[in-house]
Each structure stands twice: as structure tokens, then as C-alpha cells.
Amino acid sequence: MAPNFNIAYQYKSNGTVSFSGSRKLTPLKVEQLYTQYIYQGNRNFNRSGVNFDFMPDYNLGLVYTLGNQLSEQITASAFYQHNEKYLSNTIIANPNFMANQSILVKDNSTFMFNSEIRKYLKVLRSRISIFNNYLTSNYQNSVNEGPLQTTAYSSYKLGLEMKSGWLKKINYEFGYEWNFNIMKSSNFSNSYIDQRGFFNLYYRFTDVVKLQSNLDYFNFGNTTQRTTQFLDMKLDYKIKKHKLDLFISANNL
């Protein structure tokens, strides 16, 4: 059962605004109701401590769009979801094994906001996008059958992308983003920054021979590993007469 509504207003000079919401009652799945411990390997056990039940929630959304995607566009959206009941876990840890038991917990909420500005730059004949994303959420769990502990998580992502907008033999697209993460509970707090970048290059030698290269860069702030790069290349040859594609690819160079 999921009653919902959607209200939208559109005006050429002021853009489009839509407001939506829904209410759901989601039943637990059969595989979430097992009562005996199941061995997961490496001295880890899982079991369920809940009976058949429904998990009610509701969500609200607001979306605003202005402009044309091909030339210049601004979009912004906000979403809120509240779970009156949700599936969490209690962890039992000792030197000999680890047991994870599912439990039902009340009241969990998530809020998310996204925005993006796209613009076609005639000087560079390319499209540039600047975007951001904000997310905040909270959940509860317990350790060794202790009291429930609340953990709050929030993240803010900022990034940009640029893509060529011409019909030539060579085309490109690249982007970079920063993700600022914060986790807080009664027992610990942690903050770190994840980074990701990419650069894709496409070259068309002829109508039947094409080269594609993809470079990805990662920097995970929550680990001791500094940076990771992946370079993939693919050379494609199309035999039009027989409708056949042949290619050579190399990954993780």
C-alpha cells in the first residue's frame, strides 16, 4: 500500500516546480525472518530477532528546474524520508566469534539536497557542470546487547565536470569531486575527505576505427592508502559489411 501525490507548476520564464510525497507500508521479507544462526564464514554468524511486521515510512520531495539542458540549466531538489520502523542490528562480539542479530528500531530520518548548474561555453565549445550534494541521516544499533546507540552521518559533495560539445575526431570529458564525510556517536567521531577524478578521451581515426581511453583517480581519506589510479584503453574496429565489431582492450594499466 503506497498512497502518493504529485503537484507540479510550470511557467516558461520561471521554470518548473514539483512537490511530491508518499506513504508506504513495506513488509519484511521472508529471508529476514530466520530465527536460527546462519554461519557466514570466518567465525561470523547471522540471525533475525524480529517477527513478521510492516515498516511504515513517508517521504516528501521538492524539485525545481530552470532553463534548457543543452544551453544553460539550473536544477535543485530536496528529499526527506522518515522511517517509523526500520531494520537495524545488534552485534555480539567476543574473541572466538562475531554474531549479528537483526532488530526493529523506531524513528530514522534522512534528508538530501542536490543542486547543479550547467552551461554551454561558446569560447571553449564545451559544457561545464558544477554540482553539490548534501546528505544527513541517523540510525541506531547496539553492541553486546547494550543500550541502543545513535550514530549521525552527514556528507557534502562538491564537484565539476566538463564535456566537449563539437563533432570532431577527438572528444573529451573530465571531472573532479570532493566528498566531506562526518560520523558522530556517543562513543566516537570521525571525519574524512574522499576525492575522485576522471578523464576520458575519445579519438576517431576513421569511421570504422576508434580509440577510447578512461583514466580514474581515487583518494580515500578513511584509509591509509594514499591514491589509486586506473587506466583503461580500448581500440575498436567495425566491419560494416558483416555488421561485426572487433576490439582490443587493456585494463588497469
Backbone as numpy.savetxt, mean C-alpha at the origin, in Angstrom:
# Nx Ny Nz CAx CAy CAz Cx Cy Cz
-24.38 -8.38 4.68 -25.23 -7.20 4.68 -24.35 -5.97 4.68
-24.56 -5.07 3.70 -23.69 -3.90 3.58 -24.45 -2.73 2.97
-25.31 -2.07 3.74 -25.95 -0.86 3.23 -24.92 0.24 3.00
-25.10 1.02 1.93 -24.13 2.05 1.61 -24.81 3.20 0.90
-24.11 4.33 0.79 -24.62 5.48 0.06 -23.46 6.19 -0.63
-23.77 6.95 -1.67 -22.78 7.72 -2.40 -23.45 8.97 -2.96
-22.92 10.13 -2.58 -23.44 11.41 -3.05 -22.33 12.15 -3.78
-22.58 12.60 -4.99 -21.55 13.27 -5.79 -22.10 14.57 -6.37
-21.20 15.55 -6.48 -21.55 16.84 -7.08 -20.46 17.22 -8.06
-20.83 17.57 -9.27 -19.86 17.91 -10.31 -20.19 19.27 -10.91
-19.15 20.12 -10.98 -19.26 21.42 -11.62 -17.96 21.69 -12.36
-18.04 22.08 -13.62 -16.87 22.13 -14.50 -15.73 22.95 -13.94
-16.00 24.15 -13.43 -14.92 25.02 -12.98 -14.43 24.71 -11.58
-15.27 24.05 -10.76 -14.90 23.78 -9.37 -14.55 22.32 -9.10
-14.65 21.45 -10.09 -14.28 20.06 -9.90 -15.42 19.19 -9.43
-15.08 18.01 -8.97 -16.05 17.00 -8.53 -15.81 16.62 -7.08
-16.88 16.56 -6.30 -16.82 16.14 -4.91 -17.76 14.97 -4.72
-17.29 13.92 -4.07 -18.16 12.78 -3.77 -17.98 12.37 -2.31
-19.08 11.99 -1.69 -19.09 11.57 -0.29 -19.79 10.22 -0.22
-19.16 9.26 0.44 -19.71 7.90 0.48 -19.55 7.31 1.87
-20.32 6.27 2.14 -20.23 5.58 3.41 -20.89 4.22 3.32
-20.54 3.33 4.22 -21.13 2.00 4.23 -21.07 1.40 5.62
-21.89 0.42 5.82 -21.95 -0.33 7.07 -21.92 -1.81 6.72
-21.01 -2.56 7.37 -20.87 -3.98 7.03 -20.88 -4.84 8.29
-21.36 -6.07 8.11 -21.29 -7.11 9.13 -20.59 -8.30 8.49
-19.30 -8.48 8.80 -18.49 -9.51 8.16 -18.37 -10.72 9.08
-18.80 -11.91 8.65 -18.69 -13.10 9.52 -17.25 -13.62 9.52
-16.87 -14.25 10.60 -15.58 -14.91 10.66 -15.56 -16.09 9.69
-14.39 -16.34 9.10 -14.24 -17.45 8.18 -14.06 -18.76 8.95
-14.37 -19.87 8.30 -14.28 -21.19 8.94 -12.86 -21.46 9.42
-11.86 -21.08 8.60 -10.47 -21.36 8.98 -9.99 -20.51 10.14
-10.81 -19.53 10.57 -10.44 -18.70 11.72 -11.06 -19.22 13.02
-11.73 -20.38 12.96 -12.45 -20.89 14.12 -11.87 -22.19 14.68
-10.70 -22.62 14.20 -10.15 -23.87 14.70 -9.76 -23.72 16.18
-10.08 -24.75 16.98 -9.91 -24.66 18.43 -8.65 -25.34 18.94
-8.04 -26.21 18.12 -6.84 -26.90 18.54 -5.60 -26.20 17.98
-4.47 -26.38 18.65 -3.23 -25.79 18.17 -2.78 -26.47 16.88
-2.35 -25.66 15.92 -1.82 -26.14 14.65 -0.36 -25.77 14.58
0.49 -26.76 14.29 1.92 -26.53 14.25 2.30 -25.84 12.94
2.99 -24.70 13.06 3.38 -23.91 11.90 4.85 -24.10 11.51
5.58 -24.92 12.24 7.00 -25.10 11.98 7.85 -24.17 12.84
9.09 -24.56 13.04 10.03 -23.75 13.82 9.50 -23.45 15.22
8.84 -24.47 15.84 8.32 -24.39 17.21 7.27 -23.29 17.39
6.51 -23.02 16.33 5.43 -22.04 16.38 4.08 -22.74 16.26
3.12 -22.35 17.11 1.79 -22.94 17.11 0.75 -21.82 16.98
-0.34 -22.14 16.27 -1.45 -21.22 16.12 -2.75 -21.90 16.54
-3.65 -21.13 17.15 -4.99 -21.62 17.46 -5.94 -20.43 17.54
-7.24 -20.73 17.53 -8.26 -19.69 17.64 -8.92 -19.76 19.00
-9.14 -18.60 19.58 -9.84 -18.55 20.87 -11.18 -17.85 20.76
-11.78 -17.87 19.57 -13.04 -17.17 19.35 -14.10 -18.13 18.84
-15.35 -17.77 19.05 -16.48 -18.51 18.51 -17.01 -17.78 17.28
-17.94 -18.41 16.58 -18.51 -17.78 15.39 -19.16 -16.45 15.78
-18.84 -15.42 15.03 -19.36 -14.09 15.36 -19.30 -13.22 14.10
-19.96 -12.07 14.18 -19.90 -11.07 13.12 -19.02 -9.91 13.58
-18.27 -9.34 12.65 -17.44 -8.19 12.96 -18.02 -6.96 12.27
-18.73 -6.10 13.03 -19.35 -4.92 12.42 -18.35 -3.78 12.25
-18.49 -3.05 11.16 -17.66 -1.87 10.94 -18.41 -0.90 10.04
-17.94 0.33 10.02 -18.48 1.33 9.10 -17.34 2.19 8.59
-17.51 2.76 7.41 -16.47 3.61 6.85 -17.10 4.78 6.11
-16.33 5.88 6.05 -16.74 7.11 5.37 -15.62 7.54 4.44
-15.98 8.11 3.30 -14.97 8.55 2.33 -15.37 9.86 1.67
-14.37 10.70 1.41 -14.58 11.98 0.75 -13.51 12.14 -0.32
-13.90 12.42 -1.58 -12.97 12.53 -2.70 -13.24 13.82 -3.45
-12.16 14.54 -3.77 -12.28 15.79 -4.54 -11.31 15.73 -5.72
-11.80 16.09 -6.92 -10.98 16.07 -8.13 -11.21 17.36 -8.91
-10.11 17.95 -9.38 -10.20 19.17 -10.18 -9.21 19.08 -11.32
-9.65 19.38 -12.54 -8.75 19.43 -13.68 -8.84 18.22 -14.57
-7.88 18.15 -15.52 -7.81 17.09 -16.52 -6.55 16.28 -16.29
-6.67 14.96 -16.28 -5.54 14.09 -16.00 -4.41 14.25 -17.01
-4.72 14.62 -18.25 -3.70 14.73 -19.28 -2.92 16.03 -19.22
-3.47 17.08 -18.62 -2.79 18.38 -18.59 -2.45 18.81 -17.18
-3.46 19.01 -16.36 -3.23 19.43 -14.98 -4.39 18.97 -14.11
-4.06 18.32 -12.99 -5.12 17.76 -12.16 -4.70 17.78 -10.69
-5.67 18.05 -9.82 -5.49 17.99 -8.37 -6.52 17.02 -7.81
-6.07 16.06 -7.01 -6.98 15.13 -6.37 -6.66 15.07 -4.87
-7.68 14.92 -4.07 -7.53 14.77 -2.62 -8.63 13.84 -2.12
-8.29 12.96 -1.19 -9.27 12.03 -0.67 -8.98 11.74 0.80
-10.03 11.48 1.55 -9.91 11.13 2.97 -10.85 9.96 3.25
-10.36 8.98 4.02 -11.16 7.80 4.36 -11.03 7.51 5.85
-12.14 7.11 6.45 -12.15 6.74 7.87 -12.90 5.43 8.02
-12.31 4.51 8.76 -12.95 3.21 9.04 -12.88 2.92 10.53
-13.99 2.46 11.08 -14.04 2.08 12.49 -14.57 0.65 12.60
-13.81 -0.21 13.26 -14.20 -1.60 13.49 -14.71 -1.72 14.93
-15.97 -2.06 15.08 -16.50 -2.26 16.43 -15.94 -3.54 17.06
-15.66 -4.53 16.21 -14.95 -5.74 16.63 -13.95 -6.10 15.54
-12.81 -6.63 15.92 -11.83 -7.07 14.94 -10.99 -8.20 15.53
-10.36 -8.95 14.66 -9.58 -10.12 15.04 -8.15 -9.70 15.35
-7.71 -9.96 16.59 -6.34 -9.66 17.00 -5.71 -10.95 17.54
-4.68 -10.83 18.37 -4.02 -12.04 18.85 -3.38 -11.81 20.21
-3.22 -12.90 20.94 -2.43 -12.91 22.16 -1.29 -13.90 21.96
-0.09 -13.49 22.29 1.11 -14.29 22.04 1.61 -14.88 23.35
1.85 -16.17 23.35 2.45 -16.86 24.50 3.86 -17.26 24.11
4.84 -16.68 24.79 6.25 -16.90 24.43 7.00 -17.48 25.61
7.77 -18.51 25.34 8.71 -19.04 26.33 9.91 -19.61 25.59
10.96 -20.02 26.27 12.18 -20.46 25.57 11.99 -21.66 24.65
10.92 -22.46 24.85 10.78 -23.70 24.10 9.85 -23.58 22.89
8.89 -22.66 22.91 7.96 -22.55 21.78 7.30 -21.17 21.79
6.59 -20.90 20.70 5.82 -19.66 20.55 4.41 -20.03 20.12
3.40 -19.54 20.87 2.00 -19.84 20.54 1.26 -18.54 20.27
0.46 -18.56 19.21 -0.30 -17.39 18.81 -1.79 -17.75 18.81
-2.56 -17.07 19.64 -3.98 -17.36 19.75 -4.80 -16.16 19.29
-5.77 -16.40 18.40 -6.63 -15.34 17.91 -7.65 -14.93 18.97
-7.92 -13.65 19.07 -8.91 -13.13 20.01 -9.72 -12.03 19.32
-10.92 -11.78 19.81 -11.74 -10.68 19.33 -11.56 -9.47 20.24
-11.31 -8.32 19.63 -11.08 -7.09 20.37 -12.02 -6.02 19.83
-12.41 -5.08 20.69 -13.34 -4.03 20.30 -12.60 -2.72 19.98
-13.21 -1.97 19.06 -12.83 -0.59 18.76 -11.41 -0.45 18.18
-11.37 -0.38 16.88 -10.14 -0.10 16.13 -10.50 0.88 15.02
-9.68 1.90 14.81 -10.00 2.90 13.79 -8.78 3.18 12.93
-9.04 3.54 11.68 -8.00 3.88 10.72 -8.43 5.12 9.95
-7.50 6.05 9.80 -7.76 7.26 9.02 -6.66 7.40 7.98
-7.04 7.76 6.74 -6.08 7.89 5.66 -6.42 9.11 4.82
-5.38 9.85 4.45 -5.56 11.03 3.59 -4.54 10.95 2.45
-4.99 11.19 1.22 -4.13 11.17 0.05 -4.35 12.44 -0.76
-3.29 12.94 -1.37 -3.43 14.05 -2.31 -2.36 13.92 -3.38
-2.65 14.46 -4.56 -1.71 14.40 -5.68 -1.93 15.58 -6.61
-0.84 16.14 -7.08 -0.88 17.21 -8.08 -0.14 16.71 -9.32
-0.83 16.72 -10.46 -0.23 16.32 -11.74 -0.23 17.51 -12.69
0.89 17.67 -13.39 0.97 18.78 -14.34 1.88 18.40 -15.50
1.44 18.75 -16.70 2.25 18.52 -17.90 3.11 19.76 -18.15
4.45 19.55 -18.17 5.40 20.64 -18.38 5.78 20.70 -19.85
5.34 21.74 -20.54 5.62 21.85 -21.97 7.11 21.98 -22.26
7.85 22.67 -21.37 9.28 22.87 -21.59 10.02 21.54 -21.65
9.66 20.63 -20.72 10.32 19.32 -20.67 9.54 18.26 -21.43
8.34 18.61 -21.88 7.47 17.66 -22.56 7.31 16.38 -21.73
7.09 16.59 -20.44 6.96 15.49 -19.50 5.87 15.82 -18.48
5.35 14.79 -17.87 4.34 14.97 -16.82 4.99 14.72 -15.46
4.76 15.63 -14.53 5.31 15.50 -13.19 4.17 15.35 -12.20
4.37 14.50 -11.20 3.38 14.27 -10.16 4.04 14.42 -8.80
3.39 15.14 -7.90 3.82 15.27 -6.51 2.67 14.75 -5.65
2.96 13.79 -4.77 1.89 13.17 -4.01 2.31 12.97 -2.56
1.32 12.83 -1.70 1.59 12.50 -0.30 0.47 11.62 0.23
0.77 10.91 1.29 -0.17 9.98 1.90 0.05 9.98 3.40
-1.04 10.10 4.15 -0.96 10.05 5.61 -1.88 8.95 6.11
-1.36 8.13 7.02 -2.13 7.01 7.57 -1.91 6.93 9.07
-2.99 6.78 9.83 -2.87 6.54 11.26 -3.86 5.46 11.65
-3.41 4.56 12.53 -4.24 3.43 12.93 -3.83 2.98 14.32
-4.70 2.23 14.97 -4.37 1.66 16.28 -4.94 0.26 16.39
-4.30 -0.57 17.19 -4.79 -1.92 17.41 -4.36 -2.37 18.80
-4.95 -3.47 19.29 -4.65 -4.00 20.61 -4.30 -5.48 20.52
-3.33 -5.90 21.31 -3.01 -7.31 21.47 -2.41 -7.50 22.87
-2.07 -8.74 23.18 -1.51 -9.01 24.50 -0.40 -10.05 24.38
0.46 -10.10 25.41 1.58 -11.03 25.45 1.50 -11.82 26.75
1.62 -13.18 26.63 1.59 -14.08 27.79 0.36 -13.86 28.66
-0.81 -13.74 28.00 -2.11 -13.61 28.66 -2.17 -12.39 29.57
-1.36 -11.39 29.30 -1.40 -10.15 30.06 -2.51 -9.24 29.58
-2.61 -8.04 30.14 -3.66 -7.10 29.71 -3.43 -6.64 28.27
-4.50 -6.20 27.64 -4.39 -5.70 26.27 -3.53 -4.45 26.22
-2.66 -4.39 25.23 -1.81 -3.23 25.03 -2.20 -2.57 23.71
-2.30 -1.25 23.74 -2.66 -0.49 22.55 -1.41 0.01 21.84
-1.33 -0.25 20.55 -0.23 0.23 19.72 -0.78 1.19 18.68
-0.18 2.36 18.57 -0.58 3.36 17.59 0.48 3.43 16.50
0.03 3.39 15.26 0.95 3.44 14.12 0.54 4.59 13.22
1.52 5.35 12.75 1.25 6.43 11.80 2.38 6.49 10.79
2.05 6.90 9.58 3.07 7.02 8.53 2.70 8.20 7.63
3.73 8.84 7.12 3.54 9.94 6.17 4.46 9.71 4.99
3.89 9.65 3.79 4.66 9.39 2.57 4.64 10.63 1.69
5.82 10.99 1.21 5.97 12.12 0.29 6.78 11.66 -0.90
6.32 11.94 -2.11 7.03 11.46 -3.29 6.76 12.30 -4.51
7.57 12.03 -5.53 7.38 12.68 -6.83 7.71 11.69 -7.93
7.07 11.88 -9.07 7.30 11.05 -10.25 7.31 11.93 -11.49
8.10 11.52 -12.48 8.12 12.23 -13.76 8.15 11.20 -14.89
7.39 11.50 -15.95 7.26 10.56 -17.06 7.26 11.33 -18.36
7.99 10.82 -19.35 8.05 11.48 -20.66 6.68 11.45 -21.33
6.42 12.49 -22.13 5.13 12.59 -22.79 5.26 12.83 -24.27
6.21 12.15 -24.91 6.41 12.33 -26.34 6.40 10.97 -27.05
6.37 11.01 -28.36 6.43 9.80 -29.17 7.79 9.75 -29.85
8.77 9.20 -29.15 10.13 9.08 -29.67 10.64 7.66 -29.46
11.86 7.42 -29.95 12.45 6.11 -29.76 12.78 5.84 -28.31
13.11 6.89 -27.56 13.50 6.73 -26.17 12.46 7.39 -25.26
12.09 6.70 -24.21 11.16 7.23 -23.21 11.67 6.85 -21.82
11.20 7.59 -20.83 11.69 7.36 -19.47 10.57 7.62 -18.46
10.79 7.14 -17.25 9.99 7.51 -16.09 10.84 7.25 -14.85
10.75 8.14 -13.89 11.48 7.95 -12.64 10.68 8.54 -11.49
11.04 8.13 -10.27 10.34 8.62 -9.10 11.12 8.33 -7.84
10.75 9.05 -6.79 11.40 8.85 -5.49 10.38 9.18 -4.40
10.40 8.40 -3.32 9.48 8.64 -2.22 10.13 8.37 -0.87
9.68 9.13 0.13 10.12 8.98 1.50 8.91 8.58 2.34
9.09 7.60 3.22 8.00 7.14 4.08 8.44 7.24 5.54
7.84 8.17 6.29 8.18 8.40 7.69 7.21 7.59 8.56
7.74 6.66 9.37 6.93 5.74 10.16 7.16 5.96 11.65
6.08 5.87 12.42 6.15 6.01 13.88 5.25 4.94 14.50
5.79 4.18 15.46 5.02 3.19 16.23 5.20 3.49 17.71
4.09 3.52 18.45 4.13 3.81 19.88 3.18 2.90 20.63
3.63 2.41 21.79 2.78 1.66 22.71 3.25 1.98 24.11
2.64 1.32 25.09 3.02 1.57 26.48 4.41 1.05 26.80
4.92 0.10 25.98 6.21 -0.53 26.27 7.35 -0.07 25.37
7.05 0.49 24.21 8.13 0.86 23.31 7.66 1.95 22.35
8.63 2.55 21.70 8.35 3.50 20.62 9.47 3.37 19.59
9.13 3.56 18.35 10.10 3.40 17.28 9.72 4.31 16.12
10.71 4.94 15.52 10.47 5.78 14.34 11.60 5.53 13.35
11.27 5.51 12.07 12.27 5.24 11.04 11.75 5.77 9.70
12.64 5.86 8.72 12.32 6.37 7.40 12.67 5.32 6.35
11.71 4.95 5.54 11.95 4.08 4.39 12.01 4.94 3.12
12.89 4.57 2.21 13.03 5.31 0.96 12.99 4.34 -0.22
12.41 4.81 -1.31 12.33 4.00 -2.53 12.46 4.91 -3.73
13.25 4.48 -4.71 13.39 5.21 -5.96 13.40 4.24 -7.14
13.04 4.74 -8.31 13.08 3.89 -9.50 13.38 4.75 -10.72
13.98 4.11 -11.72 14.25 4.76 -13.00 14.08 3.72 -14.09
13.13 3.95 -14.98 12.83 3.03 -16.07 13.15 3.72 -17.40
13.84 3.01 -18.26 14.24 3.54 -19.56 13.78 2.59 -20.65
13.16 3.13 -21.70 12.65 2.33 -22.80 13.25 2.87 -24.10
13.81 1.96 -24.91 14.40 2.37 -26.19 13.90 1.45 -27.29
13.39 2.07 -28.36 12.86 1.33 -29.50 13.83 1.47 -30.66
14.60 0.39 -30.93 15.54 0.40 -32.04 14.80 0.45 -33.38
13.83 -0.44 -33.51 12.96 -0.49 -34.70 11.56 -0.83 -34.22
10.66 -1.03 -35.16 9.29 -1.41 -34.79 9.21 -2.80 -34.19
10.28 -3.60 -34.37 10.22 -4.98 -33.89 11.25 -5.27 -32.79
12.18 -4.34 -32.54 13.21 -4.55 -31.52 13.13 -3.45 -30.47
12.92 -3.84 -29.21 12.77 -2.88 -28.12 13.61 -3.32 -26.92
14.13 -2.33 -26.20 14.91 -2.58 -24.99 14.24 -1.89 -23.81
14.13 -2.61 -22.71 13.52 -2.05 -21.49 14.45 -2.30 -20.31
14.73 -1.28 -19.53 15.56 -1.43 -18.34 14.84 -0.81 -17.14
14.92 -1.49 -16.00 14.24 -1.05 -14.78 15.23 -1.08 -13.62
15.44 0.06 -13.00 16.33 0.18 -11.85 15.51 0.58 -10.64
15.59 -0.22 -9.55 14.88 0.07 -8.31 15.88 0.21 -7.17
15.60 1.17 -6.30 16.47 1.46 -5.16 15.63 1.45 -3.89
16.13 0.77 -2.83 15.42 0.69 -1.56 16.38 1.00 -0.41
15.86 1.72 0.57 16.59 1.98 1.81 15.60 1.81 2.95
15.77 0.71 3.73 14.85 0.41 4.81 15.44 0.93 6.13
14.76 1.89 6.73 15.29 2.52 7.94 15.15 1.70 9.19
14.36 0.61 9.14 14.15 -0.20 10.34 15.06 -1.42 10.39
16.04 -1.49 9.51 16.98 -2.61 9.47 18.40 -2.09 9.42
19.34 -2.99 9.65 20.76 -2.62 9.58 21.27 -2.59 8.15
20.48 -3.13 7.23 20.87 -3.13 5.82 20.73 -1.71 5.26
21.78 -1.22 4.64 21.79 0.18 4.20 20.92 0.39 2.97
21.37 -0.11 1.84 20.63 0.11 0.60 20.56 -1.18 -0.21
19.57 -1.25 -1.07 19.40 -2.39 -1.97 19.02 -1.86 -3.34
19.69 -2.38 -4.38 19.38 -1.98 -5.75 19.10 -3.21 -6.61
18.17 -3.07 -7.53 17.85 -4.12 -8.48 17.82 -3.51 -9.88
18.53 -4.15 -10.82 18.52 -3.72 -12.22 18.06 -4.89 -13.08
16.97 -4.68 -13.80 16.44 -5.69 -14.71 16.46 -5.12 -16.12
16.82 -5.98 -17.11 16.84 -5.56 -18.50 16.16 -6.63 -19.37
15.49 -6.15 -20.42 14.78 -7.07 -21.30 14.87 -6.56 -22.73
15.32 -7.44 -23.63 15.39 -7.15 -25.05 14.32 -7.97 -25.76
13.43 -7.27 -26.46 12.27 -7.93 -27.07 12.35 -7.84 -28.58
12.08 -8.96 -29.25 12.06 -9.02 -30.72 10.73 -9.61 -31.16
10.01 -8.87 -31.99 8.67 -9.29 -32.42 8.72 -9.74 -33.88
8.26 -10.96 -34.12 8.13 -11.50 -35.48 6.68 -11.32 -35.90
6.40 -10.23 -36.61 5.02 -9.90 -36.95 4.37 -10.94 -37.85
5.15 -11.51 -38.75 4.61 -12.45 -39.72 3.96 -13.64 -39.02
4.62 -14.12 -37.95 4.12 -15.30 -37.25 3.45 -14.94 -35.91
3.29 -13.62 -35.64 2.70 -13.16 -34.38 3.39 -13.80 -33.18
4.72 -13.68 -33.20 5.55 -14.32 -32.19 6.47 -13.29 -31.55
6.61 -13.35 -30.22 7.51 -12.48 -29.47 8.63 -13.32 -28.87
9.87 -12.90 -29.13 11.04 -13.51 -28.53 11.74 -12.48 -27.66
12.24 -12.89 -26.51 12.90 -11.91 -25.64 14.01 -12.57 -24.85
14.97 -11.74 -24.44 16.04 -12.13 -23.54 15.97 -11.18 -22.33
15.94 -11.74 -21.13 15.85 -10.90 -19.95 16.94 -11.26 -18.96
17.37 -10.26 -18.22 18.37 -10.44 -17.15 17.88 -9.68 -15.94
17.81 -10.38 -14.79 17.28 -9.78 -13.59 18.34 -9.70 -12.49
18.17 -8.70 -11.62 19.04 -8.51 -10.46 20.50 -8.37 -10.87
20.76 -7.54 -11.87 22.14 -7.31 -12.30 22.87 -6.43 -11.29
